[in-house]
């Protein structure tokens, strides 16, 4: 799934789907937010891949690392609507 952002009317931004349809996915009140929204599918896929390839035996990790991994796991669950 590829999304891309473009400037809408005023300072708004529009997020559209690539893949032939050009369907509007979201409208953001600030064009800067549209760029972030458009990057979301790629970011969540990258974060899931990173978490899947990490050795997640958190017992042997520094506290800061353990907290960061848990925050990343929570972010993935939140993005999937599981929190």
C-alpha positions as CSV (number, residue, x, y, z in Angstrom):
1,X,0.0,0.0,0.0
2,X,1.5,3.3,-1.0
3,X,0.1,6.6,0.2
4,X,1.2,10.0,-0.9
5,X,0.5,13.5,0.3
6,X,-0.3,16.6,-1.7
7,X,-1.3,20.1,-0.8
8,X,-5.0,20.7,-0.7
9,X,-6.9,24.0,-0.4
10,X,-5.6,26.6,1.9
11,X,-3.0,25.0,4.2
12,X,-4.7,21.6,4.2
13,X,-3.0,18.4,3.0
14,X,-4.6,15.4,1.3
15,X,-3.4,11.8,1.6
16,X,-4.3,9.6,-1.4
17,X,-3.8,6.0,-2.2
18,X,-1.5,4.9,-5.0
19,X,-2.4,1.9,-7.0
20,X,-4.6,3.2,-9.7
21,X,-7.6,4.5,-7.7
22,X,-6.2,7.7,-6.3
23,X,-8.7,7.3,-3.5
24,X,-8.5,10.0,-0.8
25,X,-7.4,8.3,2.5
26,X,-7.4,11.4,4.7
27,X,-7.5,15.1,4.8
28,X,-5.3,17.0,7.3
29,X,-5.9,20.5,8.5
30,X,-2.1,21.1,8.2
31,X,-0.2,20.0,5.1
32,X,2.7,18.9,7.3
33,X,0.5,16.3,9.0
34,X,-0.5,14.8,5.6
35,X,3.1,13.9,5.0
36,X,3.3,12.1,8.3
37,X,0.0,10.3,7.6
38,X,1.2,9.3,4.2
39,X,4.3,7.7,5.6
40,X,2.4,5.8,8.3
41,X,2.0,2.5,6.4
42,X,5.7,2.4,5.5
43,X,6.7,3.3,9.1
44,X,4.5,0.7,10.7
45,X,5.9,-2.0,8.4
46,X,9.4,-1.0,9.1
47,X,8.9,-1.0,12.9
48,X,7.2,-4.4,12.7
49,X,10.1,-5.8,10.7
50,X,12.6,-4.3,13.2
51,X,10.8,-5.8,16.2
52,X,10.6,-9.2,14.5
53,X,14.3,-9.3,13.8
54,X,15.5,-8.2,17.2
55,X,16.5,-10.5,20.0
56,X,13.8,-9.6,22.5
57,X,15.1,-11.2,25.6
58,X,14.5,-8.1,27.6
59,X,16.0,-9.6,30.8
60,X,19.5,-8.9,29.5
61,X,18.8,-5.3,28.3
62,X,19.4,-1.9,29.8
63,X,16.3,-0.3,31.2
64,X,16.3,2.4,28.5
65,X,16.4,-0.3,25.8
66,X,13.6,-2.3,27.4
67,X,11.5,0.8,27.7
68,X,12.1,1.8,24.1
69,X,11.2,-1.7,22.8
70,X,8.0,-1.8,24.9
71,X,7.1,1.7,23.6
72,X,7.6,0.4,20.0
73,X,5.5,-2.7,20.7
74,X,2.7,-0.5,22.1
75,X,2.9,1.9,19.1
76,X,2.4,-1.1,16.8
77,X,-0.6,-2.3,18.8
78,X,-2.0,1.2,18.9
79,X,-1.7,1.6,15.2
80,X,-3.5,-1.7,14.7
81,X,-6.3,-0.6,17.1
82,X,-5.3,-3.2,19.7
83,X,-4.8,-0.7,22.6
